[in-house]
Amino acid sequence: MPNIHEIVDKFFLKKKKRGYIFAHQKKEIKIRMKTKLLFIISAFILFSVFSCDNSETVIPGRLNIKVMYAGEPVVNANVCLASSITNLNKGIYIKEAATDVNGVADFGATEPGTYYYDAFKYVNNNQDYLYGNSSITVKSQLIYDEVISIEKK
């Protein structure tokens, strides 16, 4: 017949195999879990900090170009913006607008940067061509009211 110590050892051994844990093992598991949790939280915080966009918000300026010919505003002239002189010469525009009754082409909110532009209009049943070009540097949050005089070509 087995003694009481053999029975107790056998009992705890069976319980351990089924998933029961002794008291001193619980403390180790809690420490490991806290360490893992601390690592996960630290990784999350680092990811959050480094994935944030720290760049400043760029607020566009506003660009209006008034087209004049012989001292008078030109109605329905085409004004085209390009990002470089090369693109302007190739006709690769980033924005286009027509002038209103006051001769103003309103480009609205325009990102800061240097722009090159053409202003042109056909007149006299397409017999004559009025043309001019220039450049402007737009800065953040400023309003630009540019005036260009076009000439007969």
C-alpha positions in Angstrom: 0.0 0.0 0.0 1.4 3.5 -1.0 2.2 5.9 1.7 0.7 9.5 1.9 3.8 11.1 0.3 3.5 9.0 -2.8 -0.1 9.8 -3.1 0.5 13.5 -2.8 3.4 13.5 -5.3 1.3 11.5 -7.8 -1.7 13.8 -7.3 0.3 17.0 -8.0 2.1 15.4 -10.9 -1.2 14.5 -12.5 -2.6 18.0 -11.9 0.5 19.7 -13.3 0.2 17.6 -16.5 -3.4 18.8 -16.9 -2.5 22.5 -16.7 -2.4 23.2 -12.9 0.5 25.4 -11.8 2.3 25.5 -8.4 2.4 28.8 -6.6 6.1 29.5 -7.2 5.5 29.0 -11.0 2.6 31.6 -11.0 5.0 34.3 -10.0 7.4 33.5 -12.8 4.6 33.5 -15.4 3.3 36.9 -14.1 6.8 38.4 -14.5 7.2 37.0 -18.0 3.7 38.3 -18.9 4.5 41.8 -17.5 7.8 41.8 -19.5 6.0 40.9 -22.7 3.3 43.5 -22.1 5.8 46.2 -21.4 7.7 45.2 -24.6 4.5 45.4 -26.7 3.5 48.8 -25.2 7.0 50.2 -25.8 7.0 48.9 -29.4 3.6 50.5 -30.0 4.7 53.9 -28.6 7.9 53.9 -30.7 5.9 53.0 -33.8 3.4 55.8 -33.1 6.1 58.4 -32.6 8.1 57.5 -35.7 5.1 57.0 -38.0 3.7 60.5 -37.2 4.1 63.1 -39.9 6.2 65.8 -38.2 6.2 68.1 -41.3 4.6 71.5 -41.1 1.2 72.0 -42.7 1.6 74.1 -45.9 -1.1 76.6 -46.4 -1.5 77.6 -50.0 -1.4 81.2 -51.2 -4.0 82.7 -53.6 -3.2 83.7 -57.1 -5.0 86.1 -59.4 -3.6 87.2 -62.7 -5.0 90.3 -64.5 -4.4 90.4 -68.2 -4.2 93.9 -69.9 -3.8 95.0 -73.5 -3.4 98.7 -74.5 -4.3 99.7 -70.9 -7.6 97.8 -70.9 -8.5 94.5 -69.2 -8.8 91.5 -71.6 -11.9 89.4 -71.3 -11.8 85.7 -72.0 -8.0 85.5 -72.3 -6.5 82.1 -71.5 -3.9 82.0 -68.7 -1.9 78.8 -68.1 0.4 78.0 -65.2 3.4 75.7 -65.5 5.9 74.4 -63.0 8.9 75.2 -65.1 9.9 77.2 -68.1 10.5 74.0 -70.1 6.9 72.8 -69.3 5.6 76.3 -70.3 7.3 76.1 -73.6 6.0 72.5 -74.2 2.5 73.5 -73.2 2.4 71.2 -70.2 0.3 73.2 -67.7 -0.7 72.4 -64.1 -3.6 74.9 -64.0 -5.6 76.9 -66.6 -8.1 79.7 -66.2 -10.0 82.2 -68.4 -10.2 85.9 -67.4 -13.5 87.3 -66.3 -15.1 90.7 -67.3 -12.4 92.5 -65.3 -9.6 90.7 -67.1 -8.8 88.6 -64.0 -7.9 84.9 -64.1 -8.5 83.5 -60.6 -6.4 80.4 -59.8 -7.7 80.2 -56.2 -5.6 78.3 -53.7 -2.1 77.7 -55.2 0.6 75.7 -53.5 3.8 77.7 -52.6 6.4 77.6 -55.4 7.6 79.3 -58.5 5.2 79.3 -61.5 5.6 80.3 -65.1 2.6 81.4 -67.0 1.3 82.3 -70.5 -1.5 84.7 -71.2 -3.0 84.8 -74.7 -6.1 85.5 -76.8 -7.0 85.4 -80.4 -8.8 88.5 -81.7 -10.2 89.9 -84.9 -11.6 86.6 -86.1 -8.4 84.8 -85.1 -6.4 87.2 -87.3 -4.4 88.6 -84.4 -2.8 86.8 -81.5 -2.2 88.6 -78.2 0.5 87.0 -76.0 2.6 87.5 -72.9 4.4 85.4 -70.4 6.1 85.8 -67.0 6.8 84.0 -63.7 5.7 84.4 -60.1 6.8 82.9 -56.8 3.8 82.1 -54.5 4.3 81.9 -50.8 2.2 80.4 -48.1 -0.9 82.3 -46.9 -0.3 85.3 -49.2 -2.6 86.7 -51.9 -1.1 87.7 -55.2 -2.8 90.0 -57.7 -0.4 89.9 -60.6 -0.8 92.1 -63.7 0.5 91.1 -67.1 0.4 93.2 -70.3 0.1 91.2 -73.5 1.2 92.3 -76.9 0.2 91.5 -80.5 2.3 88.8 -82.1 
